[in-house]
């Protein structure tokens, strides 16, 4: 399978402290794609910003990727400057307030959306969400507290009384996508996280899933529930109060540095552009026969209307003075050639 590759240049603007004088600080994280990812440069935009702040404070962050529940426990129980001292991003909840000092400002915020199975929810647009109480008419899949994944207090009681818990988001979405599982109709999750999960792990099932329409809003956004996530340090370490004061000062300074923030956000958009869009093979430009080539070089006739995931797009000049010709590499997700990756003319595709 062809995968789009991109090189991201890190033009770090924060090297104001000599590297050999920076004091290491261990930051415990879990993977939460695409917001925080161990495998991408800088570990995502949120982590890049935290790195800048910590370096301006005189620290060299050492990122340790472990399950979220372990990250929270290790940081909460740490009484010293060594070992896991920092974690993010976490919700502000009452049980955590007794154990952690929170950053003054959230380091990440997201609109929580409600993904639904189109075959399990009838005419959702006729009765959109006006308040969170409207969620009670659905059977909800959510992640158990034991997994270190928590929800805002405003919907926690609704989830417990009208939902079914799962060990992770993957399992909740797997149950949602299952056509025969009537016990989960919707799954609440930050929109960016849910969309990435569908693209990355359930590409062939994306068309089954929609997002419930909301008429209740926060400010001018079409967002019924805006969720804020913070950086945390343990209350057990007496040095952490001063540490957090320094973090708050430097983080406010970073947010005021519009140029640096814009540069990080632009890199994030470029990474997000690599998420593979859904396409449909359309023979309207060249008749009903769509000829594609498999990875082994075999020519096949793919039915018009077949859907796929676009993995690569390229253009190259034609002989003479003709316009550049576009070719695409697509993994087919339905029809007789489901699962096969093919290359074909870009004229035979349209975005879904």
N, C-alpha and C positions, 0 to 999 in steps of 0.2 A: 504494500500500500504506500502510495506517495504521500509524504507529510510535508506541509509547508514549513520551511525553516526561516528564521529571521534572527538577525544579530542586533542586539540592543546595546547601544553605547551608554555606559554609565558615566555621566559627566558630574561626578559628585561635587557639590558646591560647599561641602561642610568641612573640608580638611583644614580647619583653622588650628587644630591641635596636632602637634607632631605625633605620628602613629606610635612611636616607641614610648611615648609617655602616657598613652591611654590605659586606663585600668579596666581589665576584663569584667564584664557583668553577664551572668547567665540569664538568658530569656527562654522560658519554657513555652512552646507553642504546639498547637495541633494543626493539621492540614484542614483548610476550609476553603477549597477552591470555589471561585477564582480569586477570592479576597486575599487569602494567605496560602502559599504553596511552597513546599520545600524545594521543588524541582525547577522553579523559574528564577531568573536572575533577580536578586534583591528580595525574593520571597513575596513579591506583590507590592502594590502601592502603599498600603497601610504600613507594612514592615519597613519599606524604604524611608517613610517619614519618621518612624520611630528610630531607625538607625541614625538619621541626621540629628535628631534631638539628643540621643544618648552620646553621640560623638561630640556635640557642642558642649555637653556637660562634662566631658573628659573621660567617657567610657567607651570601650570597644565591645559591642554586643556579641555574645557567643550564643547563637540560636540552637536550641535543642528541641527537636521535633518528637513529641510523644503524644499519646492519647490525651484529649482535653481534660478528662477527669483527673488524670495523673498530674497534668500541668497545674491545675488548680490546687490540688492537694499538696504537691511539693512546695509550691510558692507559699501557700497559707501556713505551712508548718515550719518554714525556714526562719531561724532566729538570727542568722549571720549574713554578712555581705557576700560570702562565698556560696556556691551551690545555686539552685534556681531561685532567683530573686524577683524576677519580673515576669508577668504574663499579660496577654491581651489577645483579642478584644472580648470583654465579658460584660454581660448585663449588670445593672445595678439592682440587686435583689436584697431583701431584708436579711436572709441568712448570711450573705456575703459581707454585709456592712459590718458585722461584728468581727470579721477575720481580716478584712482588707482595707487599705487606704486606696481611694479611687483618684484617678486623675481628675483635675478640675473640669476639663472639657472632654467630650467623647472623642476617641481616636477614629471612630468609624460609625456611621449611621446608615440605616437602610430602611426602606419601606417593606414591611412584611406583606406578602401577597398570599392568596389562597388558590393553589393549583387544584383543578378538579378534573375528573374523568368525564368526558363528554357523553359516554354511554350510561353513566350512573347518575347524572344530574340533568333533569329535564328543564329546558327553557330557563336557564339561569339569568339571562338578560332581562326577562320579564319581572324578576323580583330581585334586584341587586342588593348588595349589602349596604344598609344605611347605618347600622351600629354593630358593634361586636356581638351583641346578643343574637343577631340574626344568624350567627354561626351555629346556633343550637339546633337548627333544622337539618344539619348535615352530620354524617358520621365521619369523624376526623381521625387521621393518622398523625401521630406526633412522636418525637424522640423522648425516651425515658430520661428522668433526672439522673439515673445512675450512669448514663453515658457522658455526663458533664455538659449536657446541652439543655439550657433552660430558656423559658419563655417569659415574656413580660407578665407581671402580676395580673394585668387587666384581662388576659385570656387563659391564665393557668387553670382557674376553676372550671372554665368551659371545656378545656381539653380533658380534664380528669373525669367530668361527668358525661361528656358526649364523644369521647375519643378512645382510641386504642393505642397503646404505647409500643414502640419498637426500639431495638438496640441502636439504630442509626437512621440517618436520612435515607440512605440507599434502601434499607429494608422497608421504610415507610412508602417510598416512591414505588418500589417493586410491587407492594400490595395494592397501591393506587392503580397502577398500570394493568394489573391482573384483571381481565374482563370478568372473571367468574367470582371475584372476591367482593362481596357486597358490603363488607364491614368497614371499608374505607372509601369515602367519596371525595374527600378533599385532604390536602396536606398544606399546612401553613409554613412558609419559609421566606426569607429575604428573596426578593425577585431575582437578583443577579445569581444567587446561589442555586435556586431552583432551575433557572434556565440553563446554567452550566451543567448541572447534574443530568438534565435531560439530553443535552447535546453530547455529553461525554460518555454516559453510561447506558442511555436508552434511546439511541438515535432513531431506531426503527419504530418507536412508539410515540414520537413527539406529537403526531397529529391527533392522537387520542386525548391529549391533555390541553386544557385551556386555563385561563386565569379569571376568577370570578370578578364581575364588574362591581365597582363600588361607587356609591353616590355620597357616602359620608367621607369627608376629607379633613386633612390637617393643613391649615393655611390655604395656599393656592394649589396644593398638590393633590392629585387623585390618590390619596393615601389614607386609609382608615387607621393604620397603626404604624407610626414611625418608631423604630427601635434604635436606641443609642447604646454603643458599646465602649467600654473604658479600659484603660491600662490599670493594672492592679499590682500592689506590693503588700507584703504581710505586715500586720500590726505588731507582730511579735518581735520584729527587729527595731530597736530604738533609733537606728540611723535612717530608717525609711521615711520618717516624716520630713527630714531635711532633703532626702533624695527626691521625694515627690514635689517639694517646693521648687527644687531646681528643674525638675521635669516640666512642671506647669509653666514656669517662666520661659523656658526654651521652646516649649511647644507653642505657646502664644506667639513667640517671635517667629517661629517657622510659618504659622498660619498667616502672619502679616507679610511674609516674603512671597508675594504672589508669583514671581517669576519661577522660583524653585518649585512651588507647589504645582504650577501649571506644567512644568517640565515633567514632573513625576506622573501627573494625571495623563499627560499625552502618551507617555510610555505605556500606561495602563490601557488606554484606548487602543493602542497599536497591538498590544497583546490580546485584547478582547476581539480585535478584528480577525484573529486567527481562529476563533471559534467557527466551526464549519457550518455554513448555512444549508438549509433544506432546499432542494431544487426539484423540478419536474422536467422530464424529458418531453419535449414538445416538437413534433415534426412539422409544425406549420410553416417553417422556413424552407423545408426541403422534402415535403411530401410526408406520407405516413410511415415510411420505413426509416427507422433510426439505426444507423450502422455504428457499432461501437467495437472497440478492440480490447480484449481481455489482457491481463498482465502477461499471459503466455504468448500473445500475439495473434490469437484466434479472433476472426471477425464474426460478430453475432448481430442478429436483428432484434433489437430491444423494442417491445411494444410502446407505442406512444402513451404517455400518461404515467409511465413508471417513475417512481420517486427515488431520490437518492441524496446522499450527503456529499457536498462539494468539498474535496480535499485539496485540490490544486487548480490554479488557473494561470495560464501562460499565453503569451502572444508571440508570434514570430513572423518575420516578413515573408511574403510570397514572392515567387519569381517575377521578374519584371517590375512594374510600378504598382502592382496591386496593393490593396490595403492589407495591414497585418491580419493574419488568421489566428483566431483564438482557439485553444484546445483546453479541455477540462478533464480532470481525473475525478471520478465519482464512484462512491460505493452505493450500489443499488440496494434498496431496503424493502422492496415489494416486487411482486410479479414472479415470473418463472426464473429469473436470474438473481433472485434475492441473495445478498451476501457477497456477490461478485464485484470486484473493482474493475472499472473500465475507463478507457480514454475515448473521447469523442469530440466532435466539433462544438465549440462554445455557442454557435448559433442554434443548436438543438436543445438549449437549456433555458428555463426561466425560473426565477426565484419564486419560492412559495411564500 
